[in-house]
């Protein structure tokens, strides 16, 4: 099934092998009868890095949308204004959610990360969709689509390398009886099949974008809407993996 899904800006990562969590200590949640695992200092450093990156990404999105808003008129202006409001509102929500990391167990931190990854990737996808649809132009649109797809492929390269490192590092350091803990921690690390499927979807979006050049002008608008949705949905899927893998909370975080 085709995924209708770029990154707003490219980030290049150096993949590093994940370290274990042998130094984790246990602590009791005062609101529950369960014993949770407290984050290591290394994980807390990742919490800080994640807050900083989310704030940076949101700032970039806000500036980009504001620039396009200022240059727009009519219905396009209204659309960008709505997007700007959404970005501004979501920034506050995400940063408040990230503040919960200060009081989070490891499991709680992973849930927060998954929520933030999903929400931020959705927002990036919305901005990409608007850029491609509202900035539609025969030559410019084809170039923009290709630029986005190339960046998504670069993201996938890094996700794939980092996922292998996480699996290898965790497997090497896992002690007998730790399988369930490892499975819970790695649940949102994409599989080889996941990554292969996303690459196939990127190729499909590239083929559809190439067909724009051969379409009639009346047909081209509808085709561009379809391609915009494809690239936006790919953005959402790839960028969700990006944040979940970048901040795996299984050991050393990824560095730029």
ABEGO torsion letter per residue (X at the ends): XBBXXXBABBBBBBBBBBBBAAABBBBBBAABABBBBBBBAAAAAAAAAAAAAAAAAAAAAAAAAAAAAAABBEAAAAAAAAAAAAAAAAAAAAAAAAAAAAABBAAAAAAAAAAAAAAAAAAAAAAAAAAAAAABBAAAAAAAAAAAAAAAAAAAAAAAAAAAAAAAAAAAABBBGAAAAAAAAAAABBBAAAAAAAAAAAAAAAAAAAAAAABBAAAAAAAAAAAAAAAAAAAAAAAAAAAAAABAGAEBBBBX
